[in-house]
Amino acid sequence: MTKNTLKRNDLLFSLCGLNCSLCLSFIRGNCTGCREGSSCALICGIAPCSIEHGNIDYCFECGEYPCSKYDGIDKRDSLISHKN
């Protein structure tokens, strides 16, 4: 595994906590989740951050969590479950 490659084992939960099995893009096969080369990983600001922080599997494992990447995320994605 190279430093610039995102490798994940659990593909049903995204780095940010999204349950991919609830997402219509994932269900319809339009998204393969947070993994190398996936459409979501290419447009997501969190996937490159995971690589920069040593390929952590979930944001909550990072010492900087929660960070500014979560500011306003609930306004952009109704499936994110990071808030109570």
C-alpha positions in Angstrom: 0.0 0.0 0.0 1.4 3.4 -1.0 1.1 6.5 1.0 -1.3 8.1 -1.6 -3.7 5.1 -1.8 -6.9 4.7 0.2 -7.5 1.1 1.2 -10.5 0.2 3.3 -11.9 -3.1 4.4 -15.4 -2.1 5.6 -17.1 -0.7 2.6 -20.6 -0.3 4.1 -19.6 2.6 6.3 -17.9 5.7 5.0 -15.0 7.5 6.6 -17.3 10.2 7.9 -19.8 7.8 9.3 -22.3 7.5 6.5 -24.1 4.1 6.3 -23.6 3.5 2.6 -26.3 0.8 2.5 -28.8 3.7 3.1 -27.5 5.8 0.2 -29.4 5.6 -3.1 -26.2 6.1 -5.1 -24.6 3.1 -3.4 -27.7 1.0 -3.6 -28.1 1.7 -7.4 -24.5 0.8 -8.0 -23.5 4.4 -8.9 -21.0 4.6 -6.0 -18.6 2.1 -4.6 -18.1 3.9 -1.3 -14.9 5.2 0.1 -12.2 3.2 -1.6 -9.5 3.8 -4.1 -10.7 5.1 -7.4 -14.4 5.4 -6.3 -16.4 8.4 -7.5 -17.1 9.4 -3.9 -13.5 9.2 -2.9 -12.5 11.4 -5.8 -14.9 14.2 -4.9 -14.8 13.9 -1.1 -12.6 16.1 1.0 -12.5 13.5 3.8 -11.0 10.7 1.7 -7.7 12.5 1.0 -7.5 13.6 4.6 -7.7 9.9 5.7 -4.6 9.2 3.6 -2.8 12.2 5.0 -3.5 10.9 8.5 -2.1 7.4 7.9 -5.1 5.7 6.2 -7.4 5.9 9.3 -10.6 3.9 8.7 -13.0 6.4 10.4 -12.7 10.1 11.2 -13.4 9.5 14.9 -10.0 7.7 15.1 -8.3 10.9 14.2 -6.9 13.1 17.0 -8.3 16.2 15.2 -11.9 14.9 15.1 -14.3 16.7 14.7 -12.6 19.1 12.4 -13.7 21.9 10.0 -14.5 19.3 7.3 -17.7 18.7 9.3 -18.8 22.3 9.3 -22.1 22.4 7.5 -22.0 18.8 6.4 -25.5 18.2 7.7 -26.8 20.9 5.3 -25.1 19.1 2.3 -25.9 15.4 3.2 -29.0 14.3 5.0 -27.6 10.8 5.5 -24.6 11.8 7.7 -25.1 10.5 11.2 -22.4 12.5 13.1 -24.8 14.5 15.3 -27.1 13.4 18.1 
